[in-house]
């Protein structure tokens, strides 16, 4: 029970940092650093290997759709991918957060840790 409370506390602390730090920052650069915008310009500013890796990962997730009916693992992977995107869009809309790379990293930690 204590471990669960500690995990929840750490998650809430991390979320509060993500919500408050962007509101304190004045200007954002476009790139893939923690407090940099990860929009189309940020993706274009990323190294070629990062763009290639993202392309390969998107292909992997798309291939998971072929196995969703039969495999639990595919349902977990595809579900985590879709749920992560949905929560990221929802939180960005609710709190007015720009698409920061640090926020995207936090979403990855939350939905890919299981």
Phi and psi restraints in degrees (range 20) as a CNS / XPLOR table:
assign (resid 1 and name C) (resid 2 and name N)
       (resid 2 and name CA) (resid 2 and name C) 1.0 -64.9 20.0 2
assign (resid 2 and name N) (resid 2 and name CA)
       (resid 2 and name C) (resid 3 and name N) 1.0 -40.2 20.0 2
assign (resid 2 and name C) (resid 3 and name N)
       (resid 3 and name CA) (resid 3 and name C) 1.0 -62.6 20.0 2
assign (resid 3 and name N) (resid 3 and name CA)
       (resid 3 and name C) (resid 4 and name N) 1.0 -39.9 20.0 2
assign (resid 3 and name C) (resid 4 and name N)
       (resid 4 and name CA) (resid 4 and name C) 1.0 -63.7 20.0 2
assign (resid 4 and name N) (resid 4 and name CA)
       (resid 4 and name C) (resid 5 and name N) 1.0 -41.7 20.0 2
assign (resid 4 and name C) (resid 5 and name N)
       (resid 5 and name CA) (resid 5 and name C) 1.0 -66.1 20.0 2
assign (resid 5 and name N) (resid 5 and name CA)
       (resid 5 and name C) (resid 6 and name N) 1.0 -39.0 20.0 2
assign (resid 5 and name C) (resid 6 and name N)
       (resid 6 and name CA) (resid 6 and name C) 1.0 -65.2 20.0 2
assign (resid 6 and name N) (resid 6 and name CA)
       (resid 6 and name C) (resid 7 and name N) 1.0 -40.9 20.0 2
assign (resid 6 and name C) (resid 7 and name N)
       (resid 7 and name CA) (resid 7 and name C) 1.0 -63.3 20.0 2
assign (resid 7 and name N) (resid 7 and name CA)
       (resid 7 and name C) (resid 8 and name N) 1.0 -44.2 20.0 2
assign (resid 7 and name C) (resid 8 and name N)
       (resid 8 and name CA) (resid 8 and name C) 1.0 -63.3 20.0 2
assign (resid 8 and name N) (resid 8 and name CA)
       (resid 8 and name C) (resid 9 and name N) 1.0 -41.5 20.0 2
assign (resid 8 and name C) (resid 9 and name N)
       (resid 9 and name CA) (resid 9 and name C) 1.0 -62.8 20.0 2
assign (resid 9 and name N) (resid 9 and name CA)
       (resid 9 and name C) (resid 10 and name N) 1.0 -44.7 20.0 2
assign (resid 9 and name C) (resid 10 and name N)
       (resid 10 and name CA) (resid 10 and name C) 1.0 -62.7 20.0 2
assign (resid 10 and name N) (resid 10 and name CA)
       (resid 10 and name C) (resid 11 and name N) 1.0 -41.1 20.0 2
assign (resid 10 and name C) (resid 11 and name N)
       (resid 11 and name CA) (resid 11 and name C) 1.0 -64.0 20.0 2
assign (resid 11 and name N) (resid 11 and name CA)
       (resid 11 and name C) (resid 12 and name N) 1.0 -44.5 20.0 2
assign (resid 11 and name C) (resid 12 and name N)
       (resid 12 and name CA) (resid 12 and name C) 1.0 -65.7 20.0 2
assign (resid 12 and name N) (resid 12 and name CA)
       (resid 12 and name C) (resid 13 and name N) 1.0 -37.8 20.0 2
assign (resid 12 and name C) (resid 13 and name N)
       (resid 13 and name CA) (resid 13 and name C) 1.0 -63.9 20.0 2
assign (resid 13 and name N) (resid 13 and name CA)
       (resid 13 and name C) (resid 14 and name N) 1.0 -45.6 20.0 2
assign (resid 13 and name C) (resid 14 and name N)
       (resid 14 and name CA) (resid 14 and name C) 1.0 -62.4 20.0 2
assign (resid 14 and name N) (resid 14 and name CA)
       (resid 14 and name C) (resid 15 and name N) 1.0 -42.1 20.0 2
assign (resid 14 and name C) (resid 15 and name N)
       (resid 15 and name CA) (resid 15 and name C) 1.0 -64.0 20.0 2
assign (resid 15 and name N) (resid 15 and name CA)
       (resid 15 and name C) (resid 16 and name N) 1.0 -40.5 20.0 2
assign (resid 15 and name C) (resid 16 and name N)
       (resid 16 and name CA) (resid 16 and name C) 1.0 -65.5 20.0 2
assign (resid 16 and name N) (resid 16 and name CA)
       (resid 16 and name C) (resid 17 and name N) 1.0 -34.6 20.0 2
assign (resid 16 and name C) (resid 17 and name N)
       (resid 17 and name CA) (resid 17 and name C) 1.0 -65.9 20.0 2
assign (resid 17 and name N) (resid 17 and name CA)
       (resid 17 and name C) (resid 18 and name N) 1.0 -42.7 20.0 2
assign (resid 17 and name C) (resid 18 and name N)
       (resid 18 and name CA) (resid 18 and name C) 1.0 -63.3 20.0 2
assign (resid 18 and name N) (resid 18 and name CA)
       (resid 18 and name C) (resid 19 and name N) 1.0 -36.2 20.0 2
assign (resid 18 and name C) (resid 19 and name N)
       (resid 19 and name CA) (resid 19 and name C) 1.0 -76.6 20.0 2
assign (resid 19 and name N) (resid 19 and name CA)
       (resid 19 and name C) (resid 20 and name N) 1.0 -38.8 20.0 2
assign (resid 19 and name C) (resid 20 and name N)
       (resid 20 and name CA) (resid 20 and name C) 1.0 -86.7 20.0 2
assign (resid 20 and name N) (resid 20 and name CA)
       (resid 20 and name C) (resid 21 and name N) 1.0 -38.3 20.0 2
assign (resid 20 and name C) (resid 21 and name N)
       (resid 21 and name CA) (resid 21 and name C) 1.0 -60.7 20.0 2
assign (resid 21 and name N) (resid 21 and name CA)
       (resid 21 and name C) (resid 22 and name N) 1.0 -45.7 20.0 2
assign (resid 21 and name C) (resid 22 and name N)
       (resid 22 and name CA) (resid 22 and name C) 1.0 -61.8 20.0 2
assign (resid 22 and name N) (resid 22 and name CA)
       (resid 22 and name C) (resid 23 and name N) 1.0 -31.4 20.0 2
assign (resid 22 and name C) (resid 23 and name N)
       (resid 23 and name CA) (resid 23 and name C) 1.0 -71.4 20.0 2
assign (resid 23 and name N) (resid 23 and name CA)
       (resid 23 and name C) (resid 24 and name N) 1.0 -21.3 20.0 2
assign (resid 23 and name C) (resid 24 and name N)
       (resid 24 and name CA) (resid 24 and name C) 1.0 -86.5 20.0 2
assign (resid 24 and name N) (resid 24 and name CA)
       (resid 24 and name C) (resid 25 and name N) 1.0 -24.2 20.0 2
assign (resid 24 and name C) (resid 25 and name N)
       (resid 25 and name CA) (resid 25 and name C) 1.0 -75.8 20.0 2
assign (resid 25 and name N) (resid 25 and name CA)
       (resid 25 and name C) (resid 26 and name N) 1.0 144.1 20.0 2
assign (resid 25 and name C) (resid 26 and name N)
       (resid 26 and name CA) (resid 26 and name C) 1.0 -93.5 20.0 2
assign (resid 26 and name N) (resid 26 and name CA)
       (resid 26 and name C) (resid 27 and name N) 1.0 -50.6 20.0 2
assign (resid 26 and name C) (resid 27 and name N)
       (resid 27 and name CA) (resid 27 and name C) 1.0 -124.4 20.0 2
assign (resid 27 and name N) (resid 27 and name CA)
       (resid 27 and name C) (resid 28 and name N) 1.0 146.8 20.0 2
assign (resid 27 and name C) (resid 28 and name N)
       (resid 28 and name CA) (resid 28 and name C) 1.0 -120.0 20.0 2
assign (resid 28 and name N) (resid 28 and name CA)
       (resid 28 and name C) (resid 29 and name N) 1.0 139.5 20.0 2
assign (resid 28 and name C) (resid 29 and name N)
       (resid 29 and name CA) (resid 29 and name C) 1.0 -91.3 20.0 2
assign (resid 29 and name N) (resid 29 and name CA)
       (resid 29 and name C) (resid 30 and name N) 1.0 161.2 20.0 2
assign (resid 29 and name C) (resid 30 and name N)
       (resid 30 and name CA) (resid 30 and name C) 1.0 -97.6 20.0 2
assign (resid 30 and name N) (resid 30 and name CA)
       (resid 30 and name C) (resid 31 and name N) 1.0 116.7 20.0 2
assign (resid 30 and name C) (resid 31 and name N)
       (resid 31 and name CA) (resid 31 and name C) 1.0 -179.1 20.0 2
assign (resid 31 and name N) (resid 31 and name CA)
       (resid 31 and name C) (resid 32 and name N) 1.0 -153.9 20.0 2
assign (resid 31 and name C) (resid 32 and name N)
       (resid 32 and name CA) (resid 32 and name C) 1.0 -123.3 20.0 2
assign (resid 32 and name N) (resid 32 and name CA)
       (resid 32 and name C) (resid 33 and name N) 1.0 24.2 20.0 2
assign (resid 32 and name C) (resid 33 and name N)
       (resid 33 and name CA) (resid 33 and name C) 1.0 -81.8 20.0 2
assign (resid 33 and name N) (resid 33 and name CA)
       (resid 33 and name C) (resid 34 and name N) 1.0 171.7 20.0 2
assign (resid 33 and name C) (resid 34 and name N)
       (resid 34 and name CA) (resid 34 and name C) 1.0 -59.4 20.0 2
assign (resid 34 and name N) (resid 34 and name CA)
       (resid 34 and name C) (resid 35 and name N) 1.0 -45.4 20.0 2
assign (resid 34 and name C) (resid 35 and name N)
       (resid 35 and name CA) (resid 35 and name C) 1.0 -108.5 20.0 2
assign (resid 35 and name N) (resid 35 and name CA)
       (resid 35 and name C) (resid 36 and name N) 1.0 41.3 20.0 2
assign (resid 35 and name C) (resid 36 and name N)
       (resid 36 and name CA) (resid 36 and name C) 1.0 -117.7 20.0 2
assign (resid 36 and name N) (resid 36 and name CA)
       (resid 36 and name C) (resid 37 and name N) 1.0 146.3 20.0 2
assign (resid 36 and name C) (resid 37 and name N)
       (resid 37 and name CA) (resid 37 and name C) 1.0 -66.0 20.0 2
assign (resid 37 and name N) (resid 37 and name CA)
       (resid 37 and name C) (resid 38 and name N) 1.0 133.2 20.0 2
assign (resid 37 and name C) (resid 38 and name N)
       (resid 38 and name CA) (resid 38 and name C) 1.0 -111.8 20.0 2
assign (resid 38 and name N) (resid 38 and name CA)
       (resid 38 and name C) (resid 39 and name N) 1.0 64.6 20.0 2
assign (resid 38 and name C) (resid 39 and name N)
       (resid 39 and name CA) (resid 39 and name C) 1.0 -104.3 20.0 2
assign (resid 39 and name N) (resid 39 and name CA)
       (resid 39 and name C) (resid 40 and name N) 1.0 -162.9 20.0 2
assign (resid 39 and name C) (resid 40 and name N)
       (resid 40 and name CA) (resid 40 and name C) 1.0 -59.5 20.0 2
assign (resid 40 and name N) (resid 40 and name CA)
       (resid 40 and name C) (resid 41 and name N) 1.0 -40.3 20.0 2
assign (resid 40 and name C) (resid 41 and name N)
       (resid 41 and name CA) (resid 41 and name C) 1.0 -69.0 20.0 2
assign (resid 41 and name N) (resid 41 and name CA)
       (resid 41 and name C) (resid 42 and name N) 1.0 -37.0 20.0 2
assign (resid 41 and name C) (resid 42 and name N)
       (resid 42 and name CA) (resid 42 and name C) 1.0 -64.8 20.0 2
assign (resid 42 and name N) (resid 42 and name CA)
       (resid 42 and name C) (resid 43 and name N) 1.0 -39.8 20.0 2
assign (resid 42 and name C) (resid 43 and name N)
       (resid 43 and name CA) (resid 43 and name C) 1.0 -64.8 20.0 2
assign (resid 43 and name N) (resid 43 and name CA)
       (resid 43 and name C) (resid 44 and name N) 1.0 -42.1 20.0 2
assign (resid 43 and name C) (resid 44 and name N)
       (resid 44 and name CA) (resid 44 and name C) 1.0 -64.0 20.0 2
assign (resid 44 and name N) (resid 44 and name CA)
       (resid 44 and name C) (resid 45 and name N) 1.0 -30.8 20.0 2
assign (resid 44 and name C) (resid 45 and name N)
       (resid 45 and name CA) (resid 45 and name C) 1.0 -81.2 20.0 2
assign (resid 45 and name N) (resid 45 and name CA)
       (resid 45 and name C) (resid 46 and name N) 1.0 -9.1 20.0 2
assign (resid 45 and name C) (resid 46 and name N)
       (resid 46 and name CA) (resid 46 and name C) 1.0 -72.4 20.0 2
assign (resid 46 and name N) (resid 46 and name CA)
       (resid 46 and name C) (resid 47 and name N) 1.0 154.0 20.0 2
assign (resid 46 and name C) (resid 47 and name N)
       (resid 47 and name CA) (resid 47 and name C) 1.0 -61.7 20.0 2
assign (resid 47 and name N) (resid 47 and name CA)
       (resid 47 and name C) (resid 48 and name N) 1.0 156.3 20.0 2
assign (resid 47 and name C) (resid 48 and name N)
       (resid 48 and name CA) (resid 48 and name C) 1.0 -59.2 20.0 2
assign (resid 48 and name N) (resid 48 and name CA)
       (resid 48 and name C) (resid 49 and name N) 1.0 -36.8 20.0 2
assign (resid 48 and name C) (resid 49 and name N)
       (resid 49 and name CA) (resid 49 and name C) 1.0 -67.3 20.0 2
assign (resid 49 and name N) (resid 49 and name CA)
       (resid 49 and name C) (resid 50 and name N) 1.0 -30.8 20.0 2
assign (resid 49 and name C) (resid 50 and name N)
       (resid 50 and name CA) (resid 50 and name C) 1.0 -69.5 20.0 2
assign (resid 50 and name N) (resid 50 and name CA)
       (resid 50 and name C) (resid 51 and name N) 1.0 -43.6 20.0 2
assign (resid 50 and name C) (resid 51 and name N)
       (resid 51 and name CA) (resid 51 and name C) 1.0 -62.7 20.0 2
assign (resid 51 and name N) (resid 51 and name CA)
       (resid 51 and name C) (resid 52 and name N) 1.0 -40.6 20.0 2
assign (resid 51 and name C) (resid 52 and name N)
       (resid 52 and name CA) (resid 52 and name C) 1.0 -64.9 20.0 2
assign (resid 52 and name N) (resid 52 and name CA)
       (resid 52 and name C) (resid 53 and name N) 1.0 -42.4 20.0 2
assign (resid 52 and name C) (resid 53 and name N)
       (resid 53 and name CA) (resid 53 and name C) 1.0 -62.4 20.0 2
assign (resid 53 and name N) (resid 53 and name CA)
       (resid 53 and name C) (resid 54 and name N) 1.0 -42.9 20.0 2
assign (resid 53 and name C) (resid 54 and name N)
       (resid 54 and name CA) (resid 54 and name C) 1.0 -62.4 20.0 2
assign (resid 54 and name N) (resid 54 and name CA)
       (resid 54 and name C) (resid 55 and name N) 1.0 -41.9 20.0 2
assign (resid 54 and name C) (resid 55 and name N)
       (resid 55 and name CA) (resid 55 and name C) 1.0 -61.3 20.0 2
assign (resid 55 and name N) (resid 55 and name CA)
       (resid 55 and name C) (resid 56 and name N) 1.0 -44.6 20.0 2
assign (resid 55 and name C) (resid 56 and name N)
       (resid 56 and name CA) (resid 56 and name C) 1.0 -63.6 20.0 2
assign (resid 56 and name N) (resid 56 and name CA)
       (resid 56 and name C) (resid 57 and name N) 1.0 -41.7 20.0 2
assign (resid 56 and name C) (resid 57 and name N)
       (resid 57 and name CA) (resid 57 and name C) 1.0 -65.0 20.0 2
assign (resid 57 and name N) (resid 57 and name CA)
       (resid 57 and name C) (resid 58 and name N) 1.0 -40.2 20.0 2
assign (resid 57 and name C) (resid 58 and name N)
       (resid 58 and name CA) (resid 58 and name C) 1.0 -62.7 20.0 2
assign (resid 58 and name N) (resid 58 and name CA)
       (resid 58 and name C) (resid 59 and name N) 1.0 -38.2 20.0 2
assign (resid 58 and name C) (resid 59 and name N)
       (resid 59 and name CA) (resid 59 and name C) 1.0 -64.4 20.0 2
assign (resid 59 and name N) (resid 59 and name CA)
       (resid 59 and name C) (resid 60 and name N) 1.0 -38.0 20.0 2
assign (resid 59 and name C) (resid 60 and name N)
       (resid 60 and name CA) (resid 60 and name C) 1.0 -64.3 20.0 2
assign (resid 60 and name N) (resid 60 and name CA)
       (resid 60 and name C) (resid 61 and name N) 1.0 -44.2 20.0 2
assign (resid 60 and name C) (resid 61 and name N)
       (resid 61 and name CA) (resid 61 and name C) 1.0 -65.4 20.0 2
assign (resid 61 and name N) (resid 61 and name CA)
       (resid 61 and name C) (resid 62 and name N) 1.0 -39.5 20.0 2
assign (resid 61 and name C) (resid 62 and name N)
       (resid 62 and name CA) (resid 62 and name C) 1.0 -63.7 20.0 2
assign (resid 62 and name N) (resid 62 and name CA)
       (resid 62 and name C) (resid 63 and name N) 1.0 -38.5 20.0 2
assign (resid 62 and name C) (resid 63 and name N)
       (resid 63 and name CA) (resid 63 and name C) 1.0 -65.8 20.0 2
assign (resid 63 and name N) (resid 63 and name CA)
       (resid 63 and name C) (resid 64 and name N) 1.0 -29.9 20.0 2
assign (resid 63 and name C) (resid 64 and name N)
       (resid 64 and name CA) (resid 64 and name C) 1.0 -60.9 20.0 2
assign (resid 64 and name N) (resid 64 and name CA)
       (resid 64 and name C) (resid 65 and name N) 1.0 -26.4 20.0 2
assign (resid 64 and name C) (resid 65 and name N)
       (resid 65 and name CA) (resid 65 and name C) 1.0 -62.6 20.0 2
assign (resid 65 and name N) (resid 65 and name CA)
       (resid 65 and name C) (resid 66 and name N) 1.0 -26.6 20.0 2
assign (resid 65 and name C) (resid 66 and name N)
       (resid 66 and name CA) (resid 66 and name C) 1.0 -68.4 20.0 2
assign (resid 66 and name N) (resid 66 and name CA)
       (resid 66 and name C) (resid 67 and name N) 1.0 -22.1 20.0 2
assign (resid 66 and name C) (resid 67 and name N)
       (resid 67 and name CA) (resid 67 and name C) 1.0 -112.0 20.0 2
assign (resid 67 and name N) (resid 67 and name CA)
       (resid 67 and name C) (resid 68 and name N) 1.0 4.9 20.0 2
assign (resid 67 and name C) (resid 68 and name N)
       (resid 68 and name CA) (resid 68 and name C) 1.0 -61.0 20.0 2
assign (resid 68 and name N) (resid 68 and name CA)
       (resid 68 and name C) (resid 69 and name N) 1.0 -38.2 20.0 2
assign (resid 68 and name C) (resid 69 and name N)
       (resid 69 and name CA) (resid 69 and name C) 1.0 -67.3 20.0 2
assign (resid 69 and name N) (resid 69 and name CA)
       (resid 69 and name C) (resid 70 and name N) 1.0 -33.9 20.0 2
assign (resid 69 and name C) (resid 70 and name N)
       (resid 70 and name CA) (resid 70 and name C) 1.0 -104.0 20.0 2
assign (resid 70 and name N) (resid 70 and name CA)
       (resid 70 and name C) (resid 71 and name N) 1.0 -23.7 20.0 2
assign (resid 70 and name C) (resid 71 and name N)
       (resid 71 and name CA) (resid 71 and name C) 1.0 -120.9 20.0 2
assign (resid 71 and name N) (resid 71 and name CA)
       (resid 71 and name C) (resid 72 and name N) 1.0 129.0 20.0 2
assign (resid 71 and name C) (resid 72 and name N)
       (resid 72 and name CA) (resid 72 and name C) 1.0 -62.5 20.0 2
assign (resid 72 and name N) (resid 72 and name CA)
       (resid 72 and name C) (resid 73 and name N) 1.0 -39.8 20.0 2
assign (resid 72 and name C) (resid 73 and name N)
       (resid 73 and name CA) (resid 73 and name C) 1.0 -59.4 20.0 2
assign (resid 73 and name N) (resid 73 and name CA)
       (resid 73 and name C) (resid 74 and name N) 1.0 -41.2 20.0 2
assign (resid 73 and name C) (resid 74 and name N)
       (resid 74 and name CA) (resid 74 and name C) 1.0 -66.4 20.0 2
assign (resid 74 and name N) (resid 74 and name CA)
       (resid 74 and name C) (resid 75 and name N) 1.0 -38.6 20.0 2
assign (resid 74 and name C) (resid 75 and name N)
       (resid 75 and name CA) (resid 75 and name C) 1.0 -64.1 20.0 2
assign (resid 75 and name N) (resid 75 and name CA)
       (resid 75 and name C) (resid 76 and name N) 1.0 -39.2 20.0 2
assign (resid 75 and name C) (resid 76 and name N)
       (resid 76 and name CA) (resid 76 and name C) 1.0 -66.3 20.0 2
assign (resid 76 and name N) (resid 76 and name CA)
       (resid 76 and name C) (resid 77 and name N) 1.0 -45.9 20.0 2
assign (resid 76 and name C) (resid 77 and name N)
       (resid 77 and name CA) (resid 77 and name C) 1.0 -64.8 20.0 2
assign (resid 77 and name N) (resid 77 and name CA)
       (resid 77 and name C) (resid 78 and name N) 1.0 -50.7 20.0 2
assign (resid 77 and name C) (resid 78 and name N)
       (resid 78 and name CA) (resid 78 and name C) 1.0 -65.9 20.0 2
assign (resid 78 and name N) (resid 78 and name CA)
       (resid 78 and name C) (resid 79 and name N) 1.0 -40.3 20.0 2
assign (resid 78 and name C) (resid 79 and name N)
       (resid 79 and name CA) (resid 79 and name C) 1.0 -63.2 20.0 2
assign (resid 79 and name N) (resid 79 and name CA)
       (resid 79 and name C) (resid 80 and name N) 1.0 -42.2 20.0 2
assign (resid 79 and name C) (resid 80 and name N)
       (resid 80 and name CA) (resid 80 and name C) 1.0 -63.9 20.0 2
assign (resid 80 and name N) (resid 80 and name CA)
       (resid 80 and name C) (resid 81 and name N) 1.0 -38.8 20.0 2
assign (resid 80 and name C) (resid 81 and name N)
       (resid 81 and name CA) (resid 81 and name C) 1.0 -64.3 20.0 2
assign (resid 81 and name N) (resid 81 and name CA)
       (resid 81 and name C) (resid 82 and name N) 1.0 -50.0 20.0 2
assign (resid 81 and name C) (resid 82 and name N)
       (resid 82 and name CA) (resid 82 and name C) 1.0 -67.4 20.0 2
assign (resid 82 and name N) (resid 82 and name CA)
       (resid 82 and name C) (resid 83 and name N) 1.0 -43.1 20.0 2
assign (resid 82 and name C) (resid 83 and name N)
       (resid 83 and name CA) (resid 83 and name C) 1.0 -65.5 20.0 2
assign (resid 83 and name N) (resid 83 and name CA)
       (resid 83 and name C) (resid 84 and name N) 1.0 -39.1 20.0 2
assign (resid 83 and name C) (resid 84 and name N)
       (resid 84 and name CA) (resid 84 and name C) 1.0 -61.4 20.0 2
assign (resid 84 and name N) (resid 84 and name CA)
       (resid 84 and name C) (resid 85 and name N) 1.0 -44.3 20.0 2
assign (resid 84 and name C) (resid 85 and name N)
       (resid 85 and name CA) (resid 85 and name C) 1.0 -64.8 20.0 2
assign (resid 85 and name N) (resid 85 and name CA)
       (resid 85 and name C) (resid 86 and name N) 1.0 -43.5 20.0 2
assign (resid 85 and name C) (resid 86 and name N)
       (resid 86 and name CA) (resid 86 and name C) 1.0 -62.6 20.0 2
assign (resid 86 and name N) (resid 86 and name CA)
       (resid 86 and name C) (resid 87 and name N) 1.0 -44.3 20.0 2
assign (resid 86 and name C) (resid 87 and name N)
       (resid 87 and name CA) (resid 87 and name C) 1.0 -66.9 20.0 2
assign (resid 87 and name N) (resid 87 and name CA)
       (resid 87 and name C) (resid 88 and name N) 1.0 -39.2 20.0 2
assign (resid 87 and name C) (resid 88 and name N)
       (resid 88 and name CA) (resid 88 and name C) 1.0 -62.6 20.0 2
assign (resid 88 and name N) (resid 88 and name CA)
       (resid 88 and name C) (resid 89 and name N) 1.0 -45.0 20.0 2
assign (resid 88 and name C) (resid 89 and name N)
       (resid 89 and name CA) (resid 89 and name C) 1.0 -64.7 20.0 2
assign (resid 89 and name N) (resid 89 and name CA)
       (resid 89 and name C) (resid 90 and name N) 1.0 -42.4 20.0 2
assign (resid 89 and name C) (resid 90 and name N)
       (resid 90 and name CA) (resid 90 and name C) 1.0 -61.9 20.0 2
assign (resid 90 and name N) (resid 90 and name CA)
       (resid 90 and name C) (resid 91 and name N) 1.0 -47.5 20.0 2
assign (resid 90 and name C) (resid 91 and name N)
       (resid 91 and name CA) (resid 91 and name C) 1.0 -68.7 20.0 2
assign (resid 91 and name N) (resid 91 and name CA)
       (resid 91 and name C) (resid 92 and name N) 1.0 -36.3 20.0 2
assign (resid 91 and name C) (resid 92 and name N)
       (resid 92 and name CA) (resid 92 and name C) 1.0 -65.1 20.0 2
assign (resid 92 and name N) (resid 92 and name CA)
       (resid 92 and name C) (resid 93 and name N) 1.0 -36.9 20.0 2
assign (resid 92 and name C) (resid 93 and name N)
       (resid 93 and name CA) (resid 93 and name C) 1.0 -72.6 20.0 2
assign (resid 93 and name N) (resid 93 and name CA)
       (resid 93 and name C) (resid 94 and name N) 1.0 -45.4 20.0 2
assign (resid 93 and name C) (resid 94 and name N)
       (resid 94 and name CA) (resid 94 and name C) 1.0 -65.5 20.0 2
assign (resid 94 and name N) (resid 94 and name CA)
       (resid 94 and name C) (resid 95 and name N) 1.0 -44.1 20.0 2
assign (resid 94 and name C) (resid 95 and name N)
       (resid 95 and name CA) (resid 95 and name C) 1.0 -101.4 20.0 2
assign (resid 95 and name N) (resid 95 and name CA)
       (resid 95 and name C) (resid 96 and name N) 1.0 -1.2 20.0 2
assign (resid 95 and name C) (resid 96 and name N)
       (resid 96 and name CA) (resid 96 and name C) 1.0 66.5 20.0 2
assign (resid 96 and name N) (resid 96 and name CA)
       (resid 96 and name C) (resid 97 and name N) 1.0 29.3 20.0 2
assign (resid 96 and name C) (resid 97 and name N)
       (resid 97 and name CA) (resid 97 and name C) 1.0 -76.3 20.0 2
assign (resid 97 and name N) (resid 97 and name CA)
       (resid 97 and name C) (resid 98 and name N) 1.0 137.4 20.0 2
assign (resid 97 and name C) (resid 98 and name N)
       (resid 98 and name CA) (resid 98 and name C) 1.0 -72.4 20.0 2
assign (resid 98 and name N) (resid 98 and name CA)
       (resid 98 and name C) (resid 99 and name N) 1.0 160.8 20.0 2
assign (resid 98 and name C) (resid 99 and name N)
       (resid 99 and name CA) (resid 99 and name C) 1.0 -74.6 20.0 2
assign (resid 99 and name N) (resid 99 and name CA)
       (resid 99 and name C) (resid 100 and name N) 1.0 76.2 20.0 2
assign (resid 99 and name C) (resid 100 and name N)
       (resid 100 and name CA) (resid 100 and name C) 1.0 -80.8 20.0 2
assign (resid 100 and name N) (resid 100 and name CA)
       (resid 100 and name C) (resid 101 and name N) 1.0 145.7 20.0 2
assign (resid 100 and name C) (resid 101 and name N)
       (resid 101 and name CA) (resid 101 and name C) 1.0 -63.6 20.0 2
assign (resid 101 and name N) (resid 101 and name CA)
       (resid 101 and name C) (resid 102 and name N) 1.0 -34.1 20.0 2
assign (resid 101 and name C) (resid 102 and name N)
       (resid 102 and name CA) (resid 102 and name C) 1.0 -65.2 20.0 2
assign (resid 102 and name N) (resid 102 and name CA)
       (resid 102 and name C) (resid 103 and name N) 1.0 -36.5 20.0 2
assign (resid 102 and name C) (resid 103 and name N)
       (resid 103 and name CA) (resid 103 and name C) 1.0 -67.0 20.0 2
assign (resid 103 and name N) (resid 103 and name CA)
       (resid 103 and name C) (resid 104 and name N) 1.0 -41.2 20.0 2
assign (resid 103 and name C) (resid 104 and name N)
       (resid 104 and name CA) (resid 104 and name C) 1.0 -63.9 20.0 2
assign (resid 104 and name N) (resid 104 and name CA)
       (resid 104 and name C) (resid 105 and name N) 1.0 -38.4 20.0 2
assign (resid 104 and name C) (resid 105 and name N)
       (resid 105 and name CA) (resid 105 and name C) 1.0 -64.2 20.0 2
assign (resid 105 and name N) (resid 105 and name CA)
       (resid 105 and name C) (resid 106 and name N) 1.0 -40.5 20.0 2
assign (resid 105 and name C) (resid 106 and name N)
       (resid 106 and name CA) (resid 106 and name C) 1.0 -63.8 20.0 2
assign (resid 106 and name N) (resid 106 and name CA)
       (resid 106 and name C) (resid 107 and name N) 1.0 -41.2 20.0 2
assign (resid 106 and name C) (resid 107 and name N)
       (resid 107 and name CA) (resid 107 and name C) 1.0 -60.8 20.0 2
assign (resid 107 and name N) (resid 107 and name CA)
       (resid 107 and name C) (resid 108 and name N) 1.0 -41.3 20.0 2
assign (resid 107 and name C) (resid 108 and name N)
       (resid 108 and name CA) (resid 108 and name C) 1.0 -60.0 20.0 2
assign (resid 108 and name N) (resid 108 and name CA)
       (resid 108 and name C) (resid 109 and name N) 1.0 -45.1 20.0 2
assign (resid 108 and name C) (resid 109 and name N)
       (resid 109 and name CA) (resid 109 and name C) 1.0 -61.4 20.0 2
assign (resid 109 and name N) (resid 109 and name CA)
       (resid 109 and name C) (resid 110 and name N) 1.0 -42.0 20.0 2
assign (resid 109 and name C) (resid 110 and name N)
       (resid 110 and name CA) (resid 110 and name C) 1.0 -68.2 20.0 2
assign (resid 110 and name N) (resid 110 and name CA)
       (resid 110 and name C) (resid 111 and name N) 1.0 -47.3 20.0 2
assign (resid 110 and name C) (resid 111 and name N)
       (resid 111 and name CA) (resid 111 and name C) 1.0 -91.3 20.0 2
assign (resid 111 and name N) (resid 111 and name CA)
       (resid 111 and name C) (resid 112 and name N) 1.0 -13.5 20.0 2
assign (resid 111 and name C) (resid 112 and name N)
       (resid 112 and name CA) (resid 112 and name C) 1.0 -106.6 20.0 2
assign (resid 112 and name N) (resid 112 and name CA)
       (resid 112 and name C) (resid 113 and name N) 1.0 -11.0 20.0 2
assign (resid 112 and name C) (resid 113 and name N)
       (resid 113 and name CA) (resid 113 and name C) 1.0 -61.7 20.0 2
assign (resid 113 and name N) (resid 113 and name CA)
       (resid 113 and name C) (resid 114 and name N) 1.0 -43.7 20.0 2
